[in-house]
Amino acid sequence: MEYSSIQLNHLPDEILIYIFKKLSNAEIVYSLSGVNKRLNKIVHDSIFTNDFSLFMSTSDGLVYSLSYLILYRFCSHILPKIHQKIQWLHFESVSMEGILRAINYPNLNRINLHNIRSKIAIDLFNDKQIIYWSDYFPKEKKGYCRIYSYPYTLKYYHDITNHFSGGVFKYVRKVSLFDERPFQHEFFLRIEKSFPLMEELT
């Protein structure tokens, strides 16, 4: 019986992309950046870089920062090559400063911060143009922190909870609600005032 040896480089781009999509974007980019020009072209494509997570997570949802060596390589070698393609960054608060100072992200429009303390978030985002609030859901054992610029220009606003702080969102047409606790009548009055052009509420 003869064995054939197929290397990664022998596979067509379409098959590589199919395989890579099943894995973590950050792991793919970290592992294959700099191997050769062909793999660089594939892993630096916006398919893998526009929504980019720079943290580790466990199967039970706990989030950890990357090791110093991995983070250093991302910040010094990888992010400068893909920064223009990144639209959404996910990272752990310990890594935040290094990632944000590594390079300018001209197309970045969303950030997900994990494990950030409320006091730090308030200190960081104390501008009147920034709106912030946090929620904790005991049944899920998860906390969420929401930070966004004001005025909010997207046409949708997802997962509003009882902690919604209000404001006028004149561009929003679709609104969705989520909370473990039932919503009160006053909450819906606040929603009505905050979204004057709302067309859909779920």
C-alpha positions, -999 to +999 in steps of 0.1 A: +000+000+000+014+034-010+008+065+009+006+099-007+017+131+010-005+162+005+007+194+020-013+225+028+002+243-002-011+217-026-048+224-017-068+249-038-076+283-023-113+274-020-106+243+001-082+262+023-108+290+029-135+264+036-112+247+062-100+280+077-136+293+082-141+264+106-114+277+129-108+309+149-098+339+127-071+350+151-056+315+153-055+312+116-040+346+110-015+341+139-004+306+127-002+312+090+009+348+087+044+350+073+045+313+061+044+323+024+028+348+001-001+326-009-012+319+027-006+355+036-030+366+008-056+341+020-054+347+058-052+385+054-084+386+033-113+404+048-131+371+053-108+365+082-100+400+093-131+422+093-145+407+125-114+399+146-112+384+182-080+388+202-087+367+233-091+331+244-123+317+257-132+284+275-161+262+266-180+276+296-177+312+283-149+325+304-126+350+285-089+353+290-063+377+274-037+363+250-003+355+263+022+384+262+043+368+233+012+362+212-002+396+218+032+412+211+034+394+177-001+405+168+005+442+178+040+445+162+037+423+131+002+412+122-022+441+130-001+466+110-007+444+079-044+439+083-056+470+103-074+486+073-096+456+069-107+454+106-142+466+112-150+449+145-125+441+173-132+418+203-106+418+231-102+414+268-097+446+289-062+437+300-051+437+263-070+468+254-043+495+255-017+475+236-042+466+208-056+501+204-022+517+205-006+493+180-020+510+150-048+532+137-079+512+126-095+535+099-125+512+093-132+501+129-168+508+138-174+483+166-155+471+197-165+444+221-147+447+254-147+416+277-140+416+315-140+453+319-148+469+352-175+495+353-152+521+369-126+517+342-152+520+314-167+551+330-132+566+333-123+557+297-156+568+281-165+599+301-171+620+270-207+633+266-206+618+231-204+583+246-232+565+262-225+535+285-244+510+307-239+475+319-261+445+327-257+413+346-279+383+340-278+359+369-295+330+351-269+331+323-241+341+348-229+367+322-225+405+323-226+428+293-212+463+289-226+485+262-206+515+250-215+535+219-210+569+204-238+594+203-255+603+180-261+566+172-264+563+134-273+527+128-308+516+117-311+489+143-307+486+181-305+450+194-311+436+229-322+466+248-327+458+285-343+474+315-311+494+321-316+513+288-307+549+297-327+567+270-317+593+245-331+601+211-321+577+183-336+592+152-319+568+127-331+535+143-360+517+126-357+482+142-355+476+180-352+443+198-356+438+236-340+412+259-340+408+297-346+381+323-369+405+342-403+417+327-404+451+312-426+478+330-450+503+314-426+532+320-399+514+301-421+513+270-428+550+273-390+556+273-387+534+242-414+553+224-397+586+231-362+573+223-371+558+189-395+582+172-391+566+138-392+529+150-409+506+125-404+472+142-401+461+179-393+425+188 
